[in-house]
Structure formats: C-alpha cells, structure tokens
C-alpha cells in the first residue's frame, strides 16, 4: 500500500511539473494558445526584448512584408531602451508584459509575482502609453495561483503552440525547420528578440523571420498580432453561434 501511494505521488508530482511548463496545458488555468479555426492565420511572437540591433532589424523585416507581430517585453530592457519599445509601438505591433526581471514564477511568492507584473506594466505605460493587456510567463512556467494573479492584475495570459528553439539554433534554416514541422494554421509561434540581459545575438531569428513570412505568405497565410487573432477567434465563435441558431430555426 505504501509503495503504491509513493508511486502515485511521484506520478502526480511529475504530471504537475510537466503541466507547469507545457505551453498548451490548461491544467493551471486558461491561457490563449491560438486560433485553430483560422487555418490561414499565424501569429509571430518575440520574447525578452527590446534590443538595440535585433528588434530594429525585425521591425524592418516585418514592415517590408506588411506583417504584424507581438512583442512580450521585459520591463528592465524597456527601461534601458525606451526608444526601441516606442519604435515597436509606432510600427503598430502589439506589446505585452513579460515581467520586469524574467524570474521563474513557479518559485516566486505571490507578492514577488505582483511586483514583477506591476513594475513591467508601469514601465510599459510610461514608455509607450496604452498597450495590450497581454502577458506571457518567463519560460512558460506557471502554477495555479500564477494565472489567478495575472488575471487579477487585468492581464490575459498568452502561451504558444509552436516553439522555434531559436535560442539554441545554429542556423536560420534550423529555426525555420522547427517551425515548419508544426504549422498547420492558427498557431502562435515563439521566438526571441533578446534574452534576460538583452545582450544575445538574435540575427538568426531575424533571418528566419523573413524566410518564414515569405514561405507562408506565398501559401496564402497572413501574419497577425495576438489581439488580431483573438478578435478573429471571437468573430468565429459568434459566427458559429449564429449559424447554429439559424439551423435550429430552420429545423423547428
């Protein structure tokens, strides 16, 4: 009996640990993970910026292809480079909260979590003014009360469905291949325009972004921000409800 209980406890702990890091898991609270109903819509997202070189180069690539994206920014990097954050906002891309210092929130106290969220919100508002109420947890890590605290702060948690693994890739082709293997339509793609200190070289990510946009625009895909994807999902749900009502009326 004791052995069975120990095994069950280990399995439960492993399951909870897995769910705390997996971007598609909804065990610890609902998060936005894309819009599968929009088969020809993709959302590029970039974490950990802004940076002086790579964020600006991404803006040039996105503008050239008339594509929109979402940048989940670290408060301390925004404070260090306010003009870059302002350039992202001026270009019409969505900006979201990624905490101030990039801690793993699984190991933070509730007060520390609130402080990280509030600090980042303040610096974003002071720097770019009104911005999206989106939030992405560092490392994708969360526990049950993290999502609750995020929502209490008026923020919407956003995860992803495709990981580009751009932080470890050796070439832009490797990044593109990671993404291509998983794209069907309606996905949120995770990439990075910085790192914890804002010093990483993300030139491979910039190059891969251009390749991915060209590849999928040629196939009829559009690249939208997370707020645009959310609006599309809401419209799809409304359309389905209206069709069900119309079908019900006809059947009756």
N, C-alpha and C positions, 0 to 999 in steps of 0.2 A: 504493500500500500504506500509506504513512504517513498519507495523508488518511483512508483507511478506518479505520485504528487510532484516529486522533484523533476521528473521528465516533463510533466505538463507545465510546470512553472518555467522551465528553461525554454520550452517551445513558445509559451505565451510571451516571455520576455523578448525572444528573438523576433516574433511576429510584430510586437510593438516597436522594437528598434528598427525593423525593416520599414514599417509604415511611417515612422517619424522622418525618414529620409526620401522615400519614394515619391516623386512629384505627382504621380497620378492617384495616390492613395487619398481617400476621403474619410479615413477612419477617425482622424482627429478634428474633423470639421470641414465644411465645404470650401473648396477653392475653385477658381476658374482655371480650366485646363484646355480651353479651345472650343471650337465650334465645328464638330464633325459634320453638321448639316450643310455647311458651306464648303463643298468639295473643291472649289477653285479659289480658296482664300487662305493665305498664310500670314502669320504674324512673326516678324523678326524681333527678338528682344535682346538687349545688351545689358549686362550687369557690371557693377564695380567702377564705372567711370564717374565723372568725365576725366579724360586725359588730354594733354595738350596736343599730341600728334594724331593718335589713332581715332579719337572721337571726331575731330575735324575732318579727317580723311573719310570716315564713314559717312559723315554728312554730305560730303561731295559725291560719293558713290550713290547714296540714296537719292539725292537731288537729281543726278544725271538720269536715273531710271524712274524718276517720279514715284518712288516707293516710300511708304511711311513705316515707322518702326516705333518701338517703345524702349526707353532707357530707364533702367532701375538704378538710381544713382546713390552713392554713398555720401552722406552728409559732409564728412570731412574732406572728400575730394571736391565737392561742390564749393565748400568754403575756400579751398585752396585755388580753385579755378572757376570763379563765378562767371567769367566772360564766356567760357566754353558751354556751361549749362545754359546761359542765355542764348547762345547760338543754336543749341538744340531746340529750345522752346520757340525761337523765332522761325525756325525751319518747319514748324508745325508737327513735330513729333511729340508723342506722349512721354511724360516724365513721371516716374514712380519712386516710392520710398524703398530703400534697400538697407535701412538702419544708418546710423551715423558712423559706427566703427567696424561693422561686419563681424559681430560675435556669433557664435553658435547659440541660438536662442534656447535650445534644449537645456543648456546648462546655466541659463541666466535666471535670476529671481524675477518675479513679476514687476518689481519696481525698476529693475535694470531694463527690462523689456520696454516698459512705458517710456523710460528716459531715452532709449535708443530711437524709438519711434518719434517721440516729441522733438528731440534735437534735430533729427533729419527733416521733419516737417517744417520746423522753424526756419532752418537754413534754406530749404527749397522755396518757401514762401517769400523770404527776404530777398532771394536771388532772382527768381523767375516769376514771382507772383502766383496767380492762380494756376493750379496744375491738377493732374488726375489724382483721384483718391486710391491709387493702386499701390500695393505692397507686395514685395517678394522677399521671403526669408533667406538670409545668407545660407548657402549650402542646401537650400530647400528644407532645412531642418525645422521641425516644429513638434510640439507636444499639445495635448488637448487645450490647455489654457492659453497657448500662444495665439491660436486662431481667435479665441474669445477676446483676448486683449487687443488684437489687431482690429477686430470689428468694433470694439468699444471705443477705439480711437478714431472711428469713422473711416477706416480703410478697408479695401477689398483685397483679400489675398489672391495672388495670381501665381500659378506654378507653370509648368511647361509639359509638352508631350514629346519633344524631340531634343536630345542633347547632342551638341556639335562636338563636344570634347576638344574645344579649341585651345584649352589651356595646356594640353599635352601633345597636340598635333605637331608633326614635323614638316607638314606642307599644307598649302591651301586646298590641294586636291584631297587630302585625307579628311579635312573638315567637311568638304563638300560631299564626300562619300558617306560619312557618318550621317549626314542629314538626309541625303537622297535615299538611303536604305529604308527610311522610316516615314517618308512623306507620302500621304495619300490625299490629304486635303483637310483644311480646318485646323491644322496643327499650330502650336506655339513653339518656336524654335529658340533654344537657349544658346546664346553666345556671350562674349565679353568684350568690352572696350577698355578694360582696366583690370586692376587687381586690388588687393587690400590696401596697398600703399600708392596705387595709381602709377606704378613705375614699369609694369610689364609691357613687352613689345607685342602688340596685337595686329601687326601688319598682315599676318597670315589670315586673320579673321576679316580684315578689310578686303583682302583679295578674294577670299571665299564668298563674301557677301555679294560682290559684283558678279561672280560666276553663278551663284545660286539665283540671283534675281533674273539674270539673262536666261538661264535654263528654264525657269518656271514661268516667266512671262511669255516666253515663246510657246509654252503649252497652255496658255490661257489663264494662268493664275494671277491674282492680284495680291499685293503686299500691303497689309493694313496695320494700323495700330491696335492695341488691345481694346481701347474704348470703341473703336470702329467695329471690331469683331464682336464685342459684347452687344452693341446695338444691332448688328446683323442677327445674332442669336435670338435676341428679344423679338425682333421682327419675324423671324422664322417660327418662333413659338406662337406668336399671335396669329400668323397666317394659318398654322395647323389647327389652332382652336377654332378659327372662323370656318375653315373647311369642314371640321367635324360638326359644327353647328348647322352648316348648310346641308350636309349629308343627312344629319338627323332630321332636319325639317322635311327634306325630300322623302325620307323613308317613312315619316309619320303621315 
